[in-house]
Amino acid sequence: MRGSRWTAAPAVTIAVAVALAAGACGSGPGDASDGDTRGTDDIAGVEPGARETGDAADDLRAELEDLLARHDTVTSRIMADPSVVHDAGSALVDEYLDLFEPGSEQTANALARWAERADSGTSVESTDPDVPAISYRLDEDELPAPDGDEVTFRICSVERYVVYGPGGDVEDMVDNPGTPGTATAVRVDGEWRLRSIDVVFNGSFCRDDPDDDPTEDPADDGGSDESEAR
């Protein structure tokens, strides 16, 4: 159900099209264009520029892929049991916070939203026990060269999960094979950490999404500015 949208991952900022339903937290990744944007060098807010090459590119790709994979795993576990955010000594919450730069506003918003879900008895679980509920992969043939200790790169968000209400009843199901976005990572004490993850739901698809149809009409209004924690 590609059009079904429930705000399941508070760590992500989203600009949402009306046809795909509700929201995000904070500002989106910029003015998203309507329609198919595959193949453009500035898709999802990544500006054209120098690309990382050689061994440095391989090392950067490996580090960013590992960072995203760890993020996917820990957030999926928290979404399945958001009550862990109420545990001041939670190793899972500490692991999540360590993925981001210190003082991250995005993590603060995420934890607050997860706490609300814990209090309401709502949880989110992957439809496939072998993969996270929401996963992000690099969507770059060649990574941009870091600007000092910061790099912004294209990602693809894959969402396949079930939302359970307080009584264990299914409230929603989401099957989204790929939506484009961007992530920004910064180097902190020699290690890459996330600054932000931004996903734009405006009718466009990931560059290599097999379901992508270039003739498909985008959402009527090209996206909404309405936002709340995902």
LUMVEXPA-623190 format. One record per residue (C-alpha): x, y, z; residue in one letter. Coordinates in steps of 0.05 Angstrom, whole numbers, padded with zeros to 5 digits, always signed. Example, Ala and Ser with C-alpha at 12.3 -4.5 7.8 and 13.67 -1.06 7.14 Angstrom:
! LUMVEXPA-623190
+00246-00090+00156a/+00273-00021+00143s/
//
This chain:
! LUMVEXPA-623190
+00000+00000+00000m/+00046+00054-00025r/-00002+00110-00008g/-00010+00089+00065s/+00031+00134+00110r/+00038+00133+00185w/+00089+00174+00222t/+00132+00117+00246a/+00204+00141+00250a/+00213+00205+00289p/+00286+00210+00270a/+00267+00232+00200v/+00246+00299+00172t/+00193+00294+00118i/+00159+00341+00069a/+00094+00305+00054v/+00050+00305-00007a/-00025+00308+00005v/-00036+00244-00035a/+00011+00206+00011l/-00018+00234+00077a/+00015+00260+00140a/+00080+00287+00166g/+00147+00305+00194a/+00187+00345+00244c/+00227+00407+00232g/+00246+00435+00164s/+00249+00393+00101g/+00309+00386+00055p/+00289+00447+00014g/+00241+00460-00043d/+00226+00392-00073a/+00208+00391-00147s/+00148+00353-00174d/+00154+00291-00216g/+00209+00243-00232d/+00278+00270-00213t/+00320+00209-00226r/+00388+00221-00256g/+00394+00295-00238t/+00456+00313-00199d/+00417+00357-00150d/+00363+00306-00132i/+00336+00314-00062a/+00379+00374-00046g/+00449+00349-00063v/+00483+00403-00104e/+00529+00386-00163p/+00602+00387-00143g/+00665+00347-00133a/+00660+00272-00123r/+00702+00229-00077e/+00746+00180-00116t/+00794+00122-00105g/+00807+00088-00038d/+00780+00149-00001a/+00713+00139-00036a/+00711+00065-00018d/+00728+00080+00055d/+00675+00135+00059l/+00622+00091+00028r/+00636+00034+00076a/+00633+00080+00136e/+00568+00113+00115l/+00535+00047+00097e/+00554+00020+00166d/+00528+00083+00200l/+00461+00078+00164l/+00455+00004+00178a/+00467+00014+00252r/+00415+00070+00252h/+00364+00025+00218d/+00374-00031+00267t/+00371+00010+00331v/+00312+00053+00310t/+00273-00009+00288s/+00284-00039+00357r/+00262+00024+00392i/+00199+00031+00349m/+00180-00040+00366a/+00184-00024+00441d/+00185+00052+00450p/+00179+00044+00526s/+00255+00038+00527v/+00261+00113+00521v/+00233+00120+00591h/+00293+00080+00618d/+00347+00129+00637a/+00399+00075+00632g/+00376+00045+00566s/+00435+00019+00526a/+00391+00021+00464l/+00377+00095+00472v/+00451+00109+00485d/+00468+00071+00422e/+00418+00113+00383y/+00445+00178+00411l/+00516+00158+00394d/+00497+00154+00321l/+00486+00229+00318f/+00528+00289+00332e/+00523+00315+00404p/+00464+00361+00419g/+00424+00337+00358s/+00356+00369+00355e/+00332+00311+00312q/+00346+00259+00366t/+00311+00302+00418a/+00249+00305+00374n/+00253+00231+00361a/+00257+00211+00434l/+00200+00257+00452a/+00156+00227+00398r/+00175+00156+00417w/+00157+00172+00490a/+00088+00195+00467e/+00079+00129+00430r/+00101+00090+00490a/+00050+00126+00533d/-00005+00113+00482s/+00013+00039+00475g/+00030+00045+00401t/+00086+00006+00369s/+00115-00007+00299v/+00143-00072+00274e/+00174-00093+00208s/+00134-00138+00163t/+00198-00178+00152d/+00234-00199+00216p/+00300-00201+00178d/+00300-00128+00158v/+00288-00062+00196p/+00219-00029+00193a/+00251+00030+00158i/+00318+00025+00124s/+00362+00075+00088y/+00413+00059+00034r/+00461+00102-00004l/+00433+00125-00071d/+00498+00151-00101e/+00540+00122-00156d/+00596+00168-00134e/+00595+00200-00065l/+00604+00276-00060p/+00672+00296-00033a/+00666+00317+00040p/+00666+00391+00054d/+00717+00389+00110g/+00684+00346+00164d/+00615+00345+00132e/+00583+00308+00075v/+00512+00308+00048t/+00491+00249+00004f/+00430+00219-00029r/+00394+00162+00005i/+00334+00117-00010c/+00284+00103+00045s/+00250+00035+00044v/+00191+00027+00092e/+00155-00038+00106r/+00121-00041+00173y/+00057-00052+00213v/+00030-00003+00264v/-00002-00035+00326y/-00050+00002+00372g/-00057-00003+00447p/-00097-00067+00443g/-00051-00100+00393g/-00097-00087+00335d/-00067-00068+00268v/-00078+00006+00256e/-00039+00013+00191d/+00009-00022+00144m/+00061+00012+00101v/+00096-00018+00040d/+00140+00035+00008n/+00195+00005-00036p/+00235+00069-00042g/+00231+00144-00032t/+00290+00191-00044p/+00321+00237+00008g/+00386+00262+00035t/+00428+00251+00097a/+00483+00293+00126t/+00540+00264+00166a/+00594+00301+00205v/+00661+00277+00231r/+00664+00279+00307v/+00730+00259+00340d/+00750+00223+00276g/+00685+00184+00268e/+00626+00198+00222w/+00560+00213+00257r/+00493+00233+00230l/+00469+00304+00232r/+00403+00294+00196s/+00362+00248+00153i/+00311+00280+00107d/+00261+00243+00064v/+00214+00277+00014v/+00147+00247-00003f/+00127+00286-00065n/+00113+00232-00116g/+00185+00219-00138s/+00221+00153-00129f/+00292+00129-00118c/+00336+00129-00180r/+00338+00053-00184d/+00268+00039-00157d/+00240-00018-00200p/+00169+00009-00189d/+00187+00078-00216d/+00142+00101-00271d/+00166+00166-00304p/+00096+00179-00330t/+00063+00177-00261e/+00033+00242-00240d/+00061+00272-00176p/+00017+00296-00119a/-00030+00352-00140d/+00002+00407-00098d/+00074+00382-00100g/+00078+00372-00024g/+00056+00403+00040s/+00092+00445+00091d/+00052+00413+00147e/+00099+00376+00194s/+00102+00334+00257e/+00151+00284+00285a/+00153+00222+00242r/
//
